[in-house]
Amino acid sequence: MSARVVPVVRIQAEDFDTAVEIDRMTRGRTDVGAVVTFTGLCRDEAGALSALELEHYPAMAEAEISRIATEAAERWPLGGLTVVHRHGKIRPGENIVLVVTASAHRQAAFDAASFLMDYLKSRAPFWKKEHRADCGSGGWVEAKASDDEAAARWSRD
């Protein structure tokens, strides 16, 4: 496995295909023994949500996610790392985010994927606005303390 993986980071409005992303990472490879994926979906809040709108500043979001993905590639012996994050209006049941990590052994792939998702959930520069099924505005979604606590476990301090 390569000593240093260059992460693939994409921020896009279009949906993604998890199987295609795994295939891109692993096709023709014999050094990968584990692939871990996490797919985050837009959750329907008891029928109250019609869409979640994700806004971002493109250059900042891509740079920041690339920075944290590079940190993951430096912390764990990975053979591949892909992060795809969507923006725009996303309906309940649709994909929001995909993290794919590959390694010779499972633990590194699991740890790197968990690290990335904890970061994306708590610190990625996206602003989320709820659109309610009753046509009312659900407003901007606030960060949760539990997400910050999950991310804090990875601190090197």
N, C-alpha and C positions, 0 to 999 in steps of 0.2 A: 504494500500500500504506500502511496506517496506520502512523503513527510509532511507536506502542506497542501491542503486542498484549497482551491479557489472557489468560494461559494457562488452559487447562482442565485441571484435575487431579482425577482420581477414584481412590479406593482402594476396591476392592470385592472381594467373594468370587466374584461371578458372572464368567463368561467374557465376552469382548468380541469384536466383529466388526470386523476391520481395515477392510473395505470401507465399513461403515457410518460409522466414525469419519472416514475420508477424505471421504466424501460430506458429512457434517455440516460439515466444514471448508471444502470447496470449492464446494458447490452455489451456483450463481448468481454465482460470482466470476469475473472476467476478469483480475484483477491477479495471480493466482498462476501462475507459470511452472514451479514445481518443488514436488513433494511428496516428502519422504523419510520412509520408515517403518522402524522397527526393531521386530521382534517377538521377544521372548525366550521360549523354550520350556523346559519342564522336561525335562532331559536324563536319559535312562536310563543309569545307570552300569553298563554291561555286564550288564544284567539284575539288578543287585543292589538297585536302588531301587524301592520300591513307591509312594512319594510323598515330596514335599518339603512341609513345613509351614512357612508363613510367618506369623510373629506380628508384631504391631506395636501401638504405642500410637496410636490413631486421630488424635487432635488433633495430636500431635507429628509423626507421619509426613506428614499432609496439609500442615501448615504448612511443614515443612522442604522437601518436594518442591515446593510452591508457591513457596517462596523461591528455589530454584535454577532453577525454570522461569522465574520473573520475571527472574532474572539473565540467562538465555539470551535472553529477549525484549529485554533492554536491550543486549546485546552484538552481536546480529545483526539485520539488517533482515527480520524475519519478518512474514508475513501471517497466520500461525496456528500454534498450538502446543498439542498435546494429550499428556498423559501419563496412562495408565491402568495401575495396578499392582494386581495381585490379592493377596489374603491367604487364609489357610486352607490346607487340604490340596490340593495340586496334583499330579496324576498325571503320569508321564512322557508326553511328547508334547503336553500341554496348555499353553496360553498362560499366561505369568506377567506379562509387561510389554509395553506398547506405547508407543512414542514416535512422534508424527507431527509433522513440521515442514513448513511451507509458506513459500515466499518467491518473489519475482519471478525469482530466479536460483538455480541449484542449489547453489553453494558455501555460501551462508549456511544453506540447509536442511540440507546434509550436516554442516557444522561444528556447528550447534546440536544436531542429533540425536546426534552423537558426544559432544559435551560433556555432554549430559543422561545418556546411557547410562554414560559413565565415572563420573559422579557417582552415579547410581543403583546401579551395581555396587559401588562402594567406600564410599559414605557414607550411603545412604538408611537410615533407622532401621527396618530389618526384621531379625528374627532368624529364621534358617533352621535347621530341624531335619530330618534325614533319617529316613525310615522305611524299613527294609530289607525286601526281598522275603522274606527268611528269618525275618521277624517279630522280628528283633533290632533294637535301636536303633542307628542310625548316629550319633546324637549331634548336637550343634550344629555347624553349618558355620562354620569360621573364615574370616576375610577373607584374601584372597591379596595378597601384596606386589605382584604384577604389576598387580592392579587399582588399587592405590594409586599406582603409578608412572604408569599411564595417566591417572589423574585429575590428577596433579601437572602434566602438560603444559599445563593450562589456567590455572594459577596466574598471577595478575597481579603477583606480587611481583617 
